[in-house]
Amino acid sequence: MSPRTRFGLQAQLALALGLTLAMVLALMGVLLQRQRAMQAEVDLLGRQAVEAMAAEGLTRRGAAMAQQLADALANPMYYSDLDAIGTLVREARRQPDVAYVLVFDAAGNMVNDGSWDMASYGQPMHDPLAARALASTGRLTQWTDETIEVSQGVELGQARLGGVRIGYSLDEAKASEERAAGLLRGRLDALARRHLGWIAALLGGLLCVFLGMAWYAQRTLVRPIRALAQSARAIGVGDYDVPRPISQRRDEVGELVRAFSEMSESISRHDRDVRRMAYTDALTGLTNRLAFRESLDHRLLPRGSGGQLALLFADIDDFKRVNDSLGHEAGDEVLLHFASRIRDAVQRLGGDDAVLARFGGDEFVIMIQGGDVRAAATCLAQEMVQLLGQPLTVQGRQVFLGTSVGITLFPEDAASASALMKNGDVAMYQAKMAGKNCFRFYSRAMDQAVERRVRLEAALRGAWDRDEMSLVYQPIYRLADNCIVGAEALLRWQHPEMGAISPVVFIEVAEQSGLIEQIGARVLRAACAAAARWHHGGDGTDTLFVSVNVSPRQLRSGDLPELVTQTLRDTGLSAGRLHLELTETAVIGDEAHASTMLAKLHRAGVKVWLDDFGTGFSGLSHLRRVPVDGVKIDRSFVADLQRNPDDLALTTAIIAMAHSLGISVVAEGVEKQGQFDLLRERGCDLAQGFWLGYPLNEDEFIQLLA
């Protein structure tokens, strides 16, 4: 029995019946207890009734006898005829139940007590009942535990001569009471025994009913459900040939059994379709991750084909840009084109045993086996990079993408499927880090690089709070008069153990980990606070601006305008002195969202520049749709201005077209006098670079201004 059915339906039913029987027994016990209590109460009431009847009878007899004896004693007491008094008293004492007869005079002294020696004659009465009997003017009845006394005054005419006290013993009454109570108790016990017999018979009948119900439930309910459970477990592990329960019953259980049989037959019919769907990618029709993993596990088993094999992990470069700019339908179309090209390359160069799978999103994996897998993987990766780098036409637009391929080998790199797949991901990541649209073989040094990146991310958390990060400011000059007009704030990280870490390295880590939002907000606040302290010239006017780089992640978050407004308010810097620099790809990735954000910044008075302009794929046409105040020509164009006529022509065109749109132009990376002169001749507005000034800390920059 499985742990799930250890306390099954049969056990639950038995428990319910047992609890019901226990409740019935408890109820019977309460009834029997109440019956015994009623017997005791009836016995007490019977005793009290017999005692009351006996007392009432004795009281009536005593009253009559006391009256009769008082009348008879009147003359003898008047004449002090002691013999006559004694005769009457002794005669009265011979009556049944009479315990004593006492005659006393008006002073309360004893006259006669029925004895022959009259030892108490003339003595006062001192017993507990004497005082009330002497004080009573009429008939008086008094009680003790042993007797009932009736006293009656003896009078002659209006004169009180004394009185008579007759005491009746209660012994006989108590004996009669015991006899009556015993008889009643015997009859009650007989009645209780008869009732107990009926109760026992009832309990026996209930027990038989419970056992019958348990047997019936076992036969008609528990057994069919248990059979269904066994069949369900067999179907659950893929055994669809298990005999299915059959029932001709017309009740709910029979309906359940028939419904289960129909369901299992339906599952069996659709199992092959479900398996096919489970192992196939819905969009491209390629093998999916699950089927690929099972195939890889099988080939790595000792009983498999063995030998060497290679895994190629291919990821489309900048695919998210297609989804963001053209929509997901265009993204699906791109995936279908790429899948078709990869399939053609694998069929030509992968061999007969090659397996192509889509792992989801824009990631494809190829497994090749047999022969020199390194050479085959190299040839296939080169072909894929070349094929997938060709432009695609999607929704009437040409899209230029590419692919990064990571390659790992078995058994050279790893012996398990999980390790191989991890290594392939690492190699593919390194291909992207190498510039994209290329391939890389896995090496153990790559693991170390990944580990270094993880350590770098951990060290980056809290680096600002530990004062490891600081800002430097590179002067920006106006080319017309070679005058400083502002500075670009640049972030530097000096780690206590790793030393100075390049911004190219840690900015990317911060962007990918999401730390850039926290760091960017602090950089913005620190730069604005520093700029608020700058004074240019001797007149004290604050005209210098500070430019701060904003990451694409900060722009996508949606709260950049509010952050900038709050920072300007807290630092006291005027909005016109803050310039925000955004990369061209960040702005054109989602033009609608970027336009909304930049419009809010413009309304606040902040200026926006496009950084690294000319390196994206959009061209100047986007400047008409995105509200920017300036563009920064990328240093790659400035570096070859003197040697490359094409770069000079392109730079000249950018300056002219930007000015036609009312946009300022900033050149970065000016490191030679000749570059400076050419840019000034072409009408470039601003410039920065090592030839003009190196990045300085705040104190050094203030000294430069002075």
C-alpha positions in Angstrom: 0.0 0.0 0.0 1.4 3.4 -1.0 1.9 6.1 1.7 -0.9 8.1 0.1 -3.5 5.4 0.8 -2.3 4.3 4.2 -5.4 5.8 5.7 -7.7 4.9 2.9 -11.4 4.9 2.4 -12.0 1.6 4.1 -10.0 2.8 7.2 -11.9 6.1 7.2 -15.2 4.2 7.0 -14.2 1.9 9.8 -13.2 4.9 11.9 -16.5 6.6 11.2 -18.4 3.5 12.2 -16.3 3.0 15.3 -16.8 6.6 16.3 -20.6 6.2 15.8 -20.6 3.0 17.9 -18.6 4.7 20.6 -21.1 7.6 20.7 -24.0 5.1 21.0 -22.2 3.3 23.8 -21.5 6.6 25.5 -25.2 7.5 25.2 -26.2 4.2 26.6 -23.8 4.7 29.5 -25.4 8.1 30.2 -28.9 6.5 30.1 -27.9 3.8 32.5 -26.3 6.3 34.8 -29.5 8.4 34.7 -31.5 5.2 35.3 -29.5 4.5 38.5 -30.0 8.1 39.6 -33.7 7.8 39.0 -33.8 4.6 41.0 -32.1 6.3 43.9 -34.5 9.3 43.6 -37.5 7.0 43.5 -36.3 5.1 46.5 -35.8 8.3 48.5 -39.2 9.6 47.5 -40.8 6.2 48.5 -39.2 6.4 51.8 -40.3 9.9 52.4 -43.9 9.0 51.3 -44.1 6.0 53.6 -42.6 8.0 56.5 -45.1 10.9 55.8 -48.0 8.4 55.7 -46.9 6.7 59.0 -46.4 10.1 60.7 -49.8 11.3 59.6 -51.5 8.1 60.9 -49.8 8.3 64.2 -50.6 12.0 64.5 -54.3 11.3 63.9 -54.3 8.4 66.4 -52.4 10.4 69.0 -54.8 13.4 68.6 -57.9 11.2 69.2 -56.3 9.2 72.0 -55.0 12.4 73.7 -58.4 14.0 73.6 -60.1 10.9 74.9 -57.6 10.4 77.7 -57.7 14.1 78.7 -61.5 13.9 79.0 -61.2 10.8 81.1 -58.5 12.3 83.4 -60.4 15.4 84.2 -62.4 14.1 87.3 -59.6 11.9 88.7 -57.2 14.8 88.5 -59.7 17.1 90.1 -60.1 14.7 93.0 -56.4 13.6 93.0 -57.5 10.0 92.5 -54.1 8.6 91.7 -55.3 5.1 91.4 -57.8 6.0 88.7 -55.2 8.1 86.9 -52.7 5.2 87.0 -55.3 2.8 85.7 -56.1 5.1 82.7 -52.4 5.7 82.0 -51.4 2.0 82.0 -54.4 1.2 79.9 -53.3 3.8 77.3 -49.7 2.5 77.3 -50.9 -0.9 76.2 -52.0 0.6 72.9 -49.9 -0.3 69.8 -46.8 1.9 69.1 -47.3 3.9 72.4 -43.9 4.5 73.9 -44.9 6.5 76.9 -47.9 8.3 78.6 -47.1 11.2 81.0 -49.7 13.1 83.1 -48.6 16.4 84.7 -50.3 19.0 86.8 -50.7 22.7 86.0 -47.3 23.4 87.6 -45.6 21.0 85.2 -44.8 18.4 87.9 -45.2 14.8 87.1 -48.4 13.1 88.3 -48.2 9.7 86.7 -45.9 8.0 84.1 -47.7 4.6 84.1 -45.2 2.9 86.4 -46.2 1.1 89.5 -43.6 2.7 91.8 -44.3 6.3 90.7 -40.7 7.2 91.3 -41.1 10.5 89.3 -44.2 11.7 91.1 -44.1 15.4 91.9 -40.9 16.0 90.0 -40.7 18.7 87.3 -40.4 17.6 83.7 -37.0 18.3 82.1 -37.0 16.5 78.7 -36.7 18.6 75.5 -40.4 18.4 74.7 -41.7 19.3 78.1 -41.4 23.1 77.9 -43.6 23.4 74.8 -46.1 20.8 76.1 -46.5 22.8 79.3 -46.8 26.1 77.6 -49.4 24.9 75.0 -53.0 25.7 75.7 -54.4 23.3 73.1 -53.3 20.2 71.4 -49.6 20.1 70.3 -47.8 17.6 68.2 -43.9 17.4 68.4 -41.3 15.3 66.6 -38.0 13.7 67.5 -36.0 11.2 65.5 -37.5 8.4 67.5 -41.0 9.5 68.5 -44.0 11.6 67.7 -45.5 13.2 70.8 -49.1 14.5 71.1 -49.9 16.6 74.2 -53.4 17.7 75.3 -54.3 19.9 78.2 -56.7 18.5 80.9 -59.4 21.0 81.9 -62.4 21.0 84.1 -64.7 23.9 83.2 -62.5 26.9 82.7 -59.8 25.5 85.1 -56.6 24.0 83.7 -55.8 21.0 85.8 -52.7 19.9 83.9 -52.1 17.9 80.8 -51.3 14.5 79.2 -48.4 13.6 76.8 -48.6 10.5 74.6 -45.4 9.5 72.8 -45.6 7.1 69.8 -42.5 5.2 68.7 -41.4 5.5 65.1 -39.6 2.1 65.0 -42.5 0.3 63.5 -43.0 3.1 61.0 -39.3 2.9 60.0 -39.6 -0.9 59.7 -42.6 -0.5 57.4 -40.7 2.1 55.5 -37.7 -0.3 54.9 -40.0 -3.1 53.8 -41.8 -0.8 51.3 -38.5 0.6 50.0 -37.0 -2.9 49.6 -40.0 -4.0 47.7 -39.8 -0.9 45.5 -36.1 -1.3 44.9 -36.5 -5.0 44.0 -39.1 -4.1 41.4 -37.0 -1.3 40.0 -33.9 -3.6 39.8 -36.0 -6.2 37.9 -37.2 -3.4 35.5 -33.6 -2.2 35.0 -32.4 -5.8 34.2 -35.1 -6.1 31.6 -34.1 -2.7 30.1 -30.4 -3.7 30.2 -31.2 -6.8 28.2 -33.0 -4.7 25.6 -30.1 -2.3 25.4 -27.6 -5.2 25.0 -29.8 -6.6 22.2 -29.9 -3.2 20.6 -26.2 -2.8 20.8 -25.7 -6.2 19.3 -28.0 -5.3 16.5 -26.2 -2.0 15.9 -22.8 -3.9 15.8 -24.2 -6.3 13.2 -25.5 -3.4 11.2 -22.1 -1.7 11.3 -20.3 -4.8 10.3 -22.8 -5.3 7.4 -22.3 -1.7 6.3 -18.5 -2.1 6.4 -18.7 -5.3 4.3 -21.1 -3.7 1.9 -18.9 -0.6 1.5 -15.8 -2.8 1.0 -17.5 -4.8 -1.7 -19.4 -2.0 -3.5 -17.2 1.0 -3.0 -13.7 0.4 -1.7 -12.8 -2.6 -3.9 -13.8 -0.8 -7.2 -12.0 2.4 -6.2 -8.9 0.4 -5.3 -9.0 -1.3 -8.7 -9.4 2.1 -10.4 -6.4 3.4 -8.4 -4.2 0.5 -9.5 -5.2 1.0 -13.1 -4.5 4.8 -12.8 -1.0 4.2 -11.3 -0.2 1.8 -14.2 -1.4 4.4 -16.8 0.6 7.1 -14.9 3.8 5.2 -15.6 2.9 4.7 -19.3 1.4 1.2 -19.1 -1.7 1.7 -21.3 -2.2 -2.1 -21.8 -3.3 -2.6 -18.1 -6.7 -4.4 -17.9 -9.4 -1.8 -17.3 -12.1 -2.3 -14.7 -15.5 -3.3 -16.1 -18.8 -2.7 -14.3 -22.4 -3.4 -15.2 -23.7 -1.5 -12.2 -26.2 1.3 -12.8 -25.2 3.4 -9.9 -22.6 6.2 -9.5 -19.8 3.8 -9.0 -20.6 2.0 -12.2 -20.7 5.3 -14.0 -17.3 6.2 -12.5 -15.8 2.9 -13.7 -17.1 3.4 -17.2 -16.0 7.0 -17.4 -12.5 5.9 -16.2 -12.3 3.3 -18.9 -13.3 5.8 -21.6 -10.8 8.3 -20.2 -7.9 5.8 -20.2 -8.8 4.8 -23.8 -8.7 8.5 -24.8 -5.4 9.0 -23.1 -4.0 6.0 -24.8 -5.2 7.3 -28.2 -3.7 10.7 -27.7 -0.4 9.6 -26.0 1.5 9.4 -29.3 0.3 12.9 -30.3 1.1 14.3 -26.9 4.6 12.8 -27.0 5.2 14.2 -30.4 4.0 17.6 -29.2 6.1 17.4 -26.1 9.3 16.7 -28.1 8.8 19.3 -30.8 9.1 23.0 -30.8 5.8 24.5 -31.7 7.1 27.5 -33.8 9.9 25.9 -35.9 9.0 22.2 -35.8 12.5 21.4 -34.5 13.4 19.1 -31.7 12.9 20.9 -28.3 15.0 21.0 -25.2 13.4 17.9 -23.6 13.9 15.7 -26.6 17.4 17.0 -27.2 18.4 16.3 -23.5 17.1 12.7 -23.7 19.0 12.2 -27.0 22.2 13.6 -25.4 21.8 11.4 -22.3 21.3 8.3 -24.5 24.4 9.0 -26.6 26.5 9.5 -23.4 25.5 6.2 -22.0 28.0 3.3 -22.2 25.5 1.3 -24.3 25.1 4.3 -26.7 27.1 4.9 -29.8 29.9 6.4 -27.7 32.8 8.3 -29.3 33.3 12.0 -29.5 30.6 14.6 -30.0 30.3 18.4 -30.0 27.5 20.7 -28.9 27.1 24.1 -30.6 25.0 26.7 -28.8 23.9 29.4 -31.2 22.2 32.6 -29.9 20.9 35.4 -32.2 22.6 38.7 -31.5 20.4 41.6 -30.5 17.2 39.6 -31.2 15.4 41.6 -28.4 15.8 44.7 -30.6 13.7 43.1 -33.3 10.9 42.3 -30.8 11.0 45.7 -29.3 11.1 47.7 -32.5 9.1 45.5 -34.9 6.9 43.4 -32.7 6.8 39.8 -31.7 5.2 38.6 -35.0 8.3 39.9 -36.8 10.4 38.2 -34.1 8.7 34.9 -34.9 9.3 35.4 -38.6 13.0 36.1 -37.9 13.2 32.9 -35.9 11.7 30.9 -38.7 14.2 32.3 -41.2 17.1 31.5 -38.9 15.8 28.0 -38.2 15.6 27.3 -41.9 19.2 28.6 -42.5 20.6 26.6 -39.6 18.8 23.5 -40.7 20.3 23.8 -44.2 23.8 24.3 -42.7 23.4 21.3 -40.4 22.1 19.0 -43.2 25.1 19.9 -45.4 27.9 19.9 -42.8 26.6 18.2 -39.6 26.5 14.6 -40.7 23.8 12.0 -40.6 23.7 11.8 -36.8 23.4 15.5 -36.2 20.5 16.8 -34.0 19.2 20.3 -34.2 17.0 21.7 -31.4 15.5 25.0 -30.4 15.8 25.6 -26.7 13.4 28.5 -26.6 13.6 32.2 -27.4 16.5 32.8 -29.8 18.7 29.9 -28.7 19.5 26.9 -31.0 21.7 23.9 -30.1 23.3 21.4 -32.5 24.8 18.1 -31.6 27.2 16.4 -34.1 29.0 13.1 -33.7 31.5 10.9 -35.4 34.9 11.6 -37.0 36.8 14.7 -36.2 34.1 16.6 -34.3 36.4 19.6 -33.6 36.9 20.2 -37.3 33.3 19.6 -38.2 32.1 21.9 -35.4 34.5 24.6 -36.6 33.3 24.3 -40.2 29.6 24.3 -39.2 30.1 27.3 -36.8 31.9 29.3 -39.5 29.0 28.6 -42.0 26.4 29.6 -39.4 28.1 32.9 -38.6 28.4 33.6 -42.4 24.8 32.6 -43.2 23.1 34.2 -40.2 25.0 37.4 -40.7 23.3 38.0 -44.0 20.4 40.5 -43.9 16.8 39.4 -43.6 13.8 41.1 -45.1 11.0 41.2 -42.4 7.8 43.1 -43.0 9.4 45.0 -45.9 12.4 46.1 -43.8 15.9 44.8 -43.9 17.2 43.5 -40.6 20.9 42.9 -39.9 21.5 40.5 -37.1 24.1 37.8 -36.5 24.8 34.9 -34.2 27.2 34.0 -31.4 28.2 30.4 -31.3 29.7 28.5 -28.3 31.2 25.0 -28.8 32.0 22.4 -26.2 33.4 18.9 -26.8 32.8 15.5 -25.3 34.7 14.0 -23.5 37.4 16.6 -23.7 35.5 19.3 -21.8 33.1 17.3 -19.7 31.7 13.8 -19.2 28.1 14.6 -18.2 25.2 16.1 -20.1 24.6 18.9 -17.5 28.3 19.9 -17.6 28.4 19.9 -21.4 25.3 22.2 -21.6 26.7 24.5 -19.0 30.0 24.7 -20.9 28.2 25.4 -24.1 26.4 28.4 -22.5 29.6 29.7 -21.1 31.3 29.5 -24.5 28.4 31.2 -26.2 28.5 34.0 -23.6 32.2 34.4 -24.3 31.5 34.7 -28.0 29.1 37.6 -27.3 31.7 39.2 -25.0 34.2 38.9 -27.9 32.1 41.2 -30.1 29.2 38.9 -31.2 28.7 37.3 -34.6 31.6 34.9 -34.0 32.2 31.5 -32.4 34.3 30.3 -29.4 35.4 26.9 -28.2 34.9 26.3 -24.5 38.0 26.4 -22.3 38.5 26.1 -18.6 39.7 29.7 -18.5 36.1 30.6 -19.5 34.8 29.2 -16.2 37.4 31.3 -14.4 36.1 34.3 -16.4 32.5 33.6 -15.4 33.7 33.1 -11.8 35.5 36.4 -11.9 32.4 38.1 -13.2 30.3 36.6 -10.3 32.9 37.9 -7.8 33.0 41.2 -9.5 29.2 41.5 -9.2 29.4 40.6 -5.5 32.1 43.2 -5.0 30.1 45.8 -6.9 27.3 45.6 -4.4 27.9 48.2 -1.8 31.1 49.6 -3.5 29.6 53.1 -3.4 28.8 52.8 0.3 32.4 51.7 0.9 33.7 54.8 -0.8 35.4 52.7 -3.5 33.7 54.6 -6.3 34.2 58.2 -7.2 33.5 60.7 -10.0 36.0 62.4 -12.3 35.1 65.2 -14.7 36.5 65.5 -18.2 36.4 69.1 -19.5 34.2 69.9 -22.6 35.4 72.9 -24.7 33.7 75.1 -27.1 35.7 74.9 -30.4 34.9 78.5 -31.5 36.8 80.1 -28.7 38.5 77.1 -27.0 36.6 77.9 -23.7 35.4 75.4 -21.1 31.6 75.2 -21.1 31.1 72.1 -19.0 32.4 68.6 -18.1 31.3 65.0 -18.4 31.0 63.1 -15.2 32.8 59.7 -15.4 32.5 56.9 -12.8 35.7 55.3 -11.5 36.1 52.2 -9.2 39.2 51.6 -7.2 38.9 48.2 -5.5 41.1 47.6 -2.5 42.3 44.2 -3.8 41.7 44.2 -7.5 42.9 47.8 -8.0 41.4 50.1 -10.6 38.6 48.4 -12.6 37.8 49.6 -16.1 34.3 51.1 -16.5 33.9 49.0 -19.6 34.0 46.0 -17.3 32.0 47.0 -14.3 29.4 49.1 -16.1 28.4 46.0 -18.2 28.2 43.9 -15.0 26.1 46.6 -13.3 23.8 46.8 -16.3 23.2 43.1 -16.5 22.7 42.6 -12.8 20.3 45.6 -12.4 22.7 47.5 -10.0 23.0 50.2 -12.6 19.7 51.7 -11.5 21.0 52.2 -7.9 24.5 53.3 -9.0 23.1 55.6 -11.7 20.9 57.5 -9.3 23.8 58.1 -6.9 26.1 59.2 -9.8 23.4 61.7 -10.9 23.0 63.2 -7.4 26.8 63.4 -6.8 27.4 65.1 -10.2 24.6 67.6 -9.8 25.8 68.4 -6.3 29.3 69.0 -7.6 28.1 71.2 -10.5 26.2 73.3 -8.1 29.5 74.3 -6.5 31.2 75.3 -9.8 31.8 79.0 -10.6 33.3 80.0 -13.9 35.2 83.3 -14.2 35.4 86.0 -11.6 31.8 87.3 -11.8 30.4 84.3 -9.9 27.8 83.3 -12.6 27.0 79.6 -12.8 27.0 78.7 -16.5 29.0 75.4 -16.6 26.9 72.3 -17.3 27.6 68.7 -16.3 26.7 65.8 -18.5 25.8 62.5 -17.0 25.5 59.1 -18.7 22.1 57.3 -18.4 21.9 53.6 -19.0 19.2 52.0 -21.2 17.9 50.2 -18.1 17.3 53.6 -16.3 15.5 54.9 -19.4 13.2 51.8 -19.5 12.3 52.0 -15.9 10.0 54.9 -16.6 10.8 57.0 -13.4 13.8 58.9 -14.9 12.0 62.3 -15.2 10.9 62.1 -11.5 14.4 61.1 -10.4 16.0 64.0 -12.3 13.4 66.5 -11.0 13.9 65.4 -7.4 17.7 65.4 -7.7 17.7 69.0 -9.1 15.5 70.1 -6.3 17.6 68.6 -3.6 21.0 69.8 -5.0 19.8 73.2 -6.1 21.3 72.9 -9.6 19.3 74.6 -12.4 17.8 72.3 -15.0 19.6 74.0 -17.9 23.0 73.0 -16.5 22.2 69.3 -16.6 22.8 67.3 -19.8 21.9 63.6 -19.9 23.7 61.3 -22.3 21.9 58.3 -23.7 23.2 55.8 -26.2 21.6 55.8 -29.6 20.6 52.1 -29.4 18.8 52.8 -26.0 16.7 55.5 -27.6 15.7 53.8 -30.8 15.1 50.5 -29.1 11.7 51.8 -28.1 11.1 55.2 -29.7 7.6 55.7 -28.3 8.7 55.2 -24.7 11.9 57.2 -25.2 10.1 60.1 -26.8 7.7 60.2 -23.8 10.5 60.2 -21.3 12.6 62.8 -23.2 9.6 65.1 -23.7 9.2 65.1 -19.9 12.8 66.0 -19.4 12.6 68.8 -22.0 9.6 70.3 -20.2 11.7 70.3 -17.0 14.5 72.2 -18.8 17.0 69.3 -19.0 19.0 68.8 -22.2 19.5 65.4 -23.8 22.4 64.2 -25.9 22.8 61.0 -28.0 26.1 59.4 -27.1 28.2 57.3 -29.4 26.2 58.6 -32.4 26.9 56.9 -35.7 27.5 53.4 -34.3 23.9 52.3 -34.4 21.9 51.1 -37.4 19.2 53.8 -37.4 20.9 56.8 -39.0 19.9 60.5 -38.7 16.3 59.9 -39.6 15.4 59.0 -36.0 16.5 62.5 -34.9 13.4 63.9 -36.4 11.2 61.6 -34.2 13.2 61.7 -30.9 13.5 65.1 -29.1 17.3 65.5 -28.4 19.4 68.6 -28.0 22.7 67.2 -29.2 24.7 64.3 -30.6 28.2 63.1 -29.6 30.2 61.8 -32.6 31.7 58.5 -31.6 35.5 58.5 -31.0 35.9 55.8 -33.7 35.2 58.4 -36.4 37.3 61.1 -34.8 40.3 58.9 -34.5 40.8 58.5 -38.3 39.7 62.0 -39.4 43.2 62.8 -40.7 43.7 59.5 -42.5 40.4 58.2 -43.6 38.4 60.4 -46.1 35.3 58.4 -45.5 35.3 59.1 -41.8 35.9 62.8 -42.5 33.1 62.9 -45.0 30.7 61.1 -42.6 31.6 63.4 -39.7 31.1 66.4 -41.9 27.7 65.1 -43.0 26.6 64.4 -39.4 27.6 68.0 -38.4 25.7 69.5 -41.3 22.6 67.4 -40.9 22.5 67.9 -37.1 22.8 71.7 -37.5 20.0 71.6 -40.1 17.8 70.1 -37.4 18.9 72.6 -34.7 21.0 70.0 -32.8 24.4 70.7 -31.3 27.3 68.4 -32.1 29.9 67.2 -29.6 33.1 65.3 -30.7 34.7 62.9 -28.2 38.1 61.4 -28.3 40.0 64.4 -29.6 43.6 63.5 -29.0 45.5 65.6 -31.6 45.7 69.2 -32.8 44.9 68.2 -36.3 41.6 66.5 -35.2 40.7 69.7 -33.2 41.4 71.9 -36.3 39.4 69.7 -38.7 36.4 69.6 -36.4 36.5 73.4 -35.8 36.7 74.0 -39.6 33.6 71.7 -40.1 31.6 73.7 -37.6 31.5 71.2 -34.7 30.2 72.9 -31.6 31.9 71.2 -28.7 34.7 68.7 -28.1 36.4 66.7 -25.4 39.4 64.4 -25.3 42.9 63.9 -23.8 44.4 66.6 -26.0 42.0 69.1 -24.5 42.0 67.7 -20.9 42.2 64.6 -18.9 39.5 63.5 -16.4 40.0 65.3 -13.1 38.6 64.9 -9.7 36.4 67.7 -8.4 39.1 69.7 -6.6 41.4 69.5 -9.6 38.6 70.6 -11.9 37.8 73.6 -9.7 41.5 74.6 -9.8 41.3 74.3 -13.6 38.4 76.7 -13.6 40.2 79.1 -11.4 
